Amino acid sequence: MDDAAGIIAVMAKDTSEAARQERASRPLPRRGLERLDLMLLCLEALDLNGGEAMVWLSEHLGYGPLFPNRVELWKRRCHNPLRRICRRGEVPAPETDALIRILCVMADRLYPMLRSLLSSSDPEEMAQERWDLFQRRLADLIRERMNPRRSGVQKLLDPQEGAGQRLQLVQGLSLCAGNGGFERIKASLMDAVA
Amino acid sequence: MIQSAAMKQRLVFDQLSCRLQVDGLPDVSIGQSGTALGIITGWQLQWVGRPLLEGRREHLQALMQVVLPYARHLISGVRRDFSVAGEPVDIGPHPEGGHRLLLRSSQPDTPPLEMRLDDAELADLVRVLDLLRLDPRLQLPLKVPDPEPLGPRELMERIPLHRRLTAPLGGAAVLAVSAALVLLLPPPARPPLPSPAVPASQESVPGSPR
């Protein structure tokens, strides 16, 4: 009886391990690519040299063979369906994993800024100024790169209607910062479409 | 006794609003070295301007088992309560904004402690828990559920119930009103009965002069 239970437990473990590996090798859905690119865009809004930092981090983390130059990095991000110039097709899992790692490391570096946006202990005026600055920079980047005819872009640009989505993006970045956030954000980007 | 004191390990993880301190010993029975922490003897979580939390390994694991899945769901925009049956920690959205962390003491007659955290404090808590579970010096398994992608049903929870029900209820109402209006329409007039057949001799022949 114990042997049978042990065999069942081992089989269940094998099945869950296989499911985990299968999930890890699955490419991100379009909605996940959209959110990943928007989160990278938020980091660029927080860090004026964010684009350069991404390229540097890509080399520093050993993703040179995947993204040999900034154009290759940009081409992967252009799979976001909200982009002005949108690429079709899937991005292979190793490349999206590399982008997620870059996101987590950048969020870790910029964590103090993310935290200051989320903190309720600072005076209201100061917090509002920070959000206004972030929103302005993000809106500039969105106007420059995204397709303004898409309703998702219009909503994100709207000061009132897009506030919730911007807060969710910043909160997501704060919760995925560092090594521990990789699995969390990857699982979230793999979510089904509601 | 001297050897035990020398082997005692302390891991400290700092963030702006909180500090997690874990005390323990290496488990020499399985050959762990002096810098490893294989047995947790106690832990403390200090918050700025809040009561000190402390407990045993089980409490730390219970804290991880609810806080980390809650954070994972928040990234997807799903805000719901997390608790494990029989465990002393609950977490969920606070009705007035922020997050509600509820800690139940194992001491009798001690009321549960409720803490309200803002988004920054929650992120700090998640970071110290991440730093602890990924620290190579911690060499004991802390069971934490693996983050999983959410299904459509779970994602629906982020949309308030009244908004979820608006479309189907509106559709049903429109259908009912349309059906009622159709029922109010008068039935179409009956077509006139066919006239009796005319004898063939009286029929005019096409093309013949009248």
Interface residues (C-beta under 8 A of the other chain):
Chain A: R20 R23 Y111 P112 L114 R115 S116 L118 S119 S120 S121 Q168 Q171 G172 S174 L175 C176 A177 G178 N179 G180 G181 E183 R184 I185 K186 A187 S188 M190 D191 A192 V193 A194
Chain B: L16 L68 A71 R72 L74 I75 S76 G77 G98 D118 D119 A120 L122 A123 D124 V126 R127 L129 D130 L131 R133 L134 D146 P147 E148 P149 L150 G151 P152 L155 M156 R158 I159
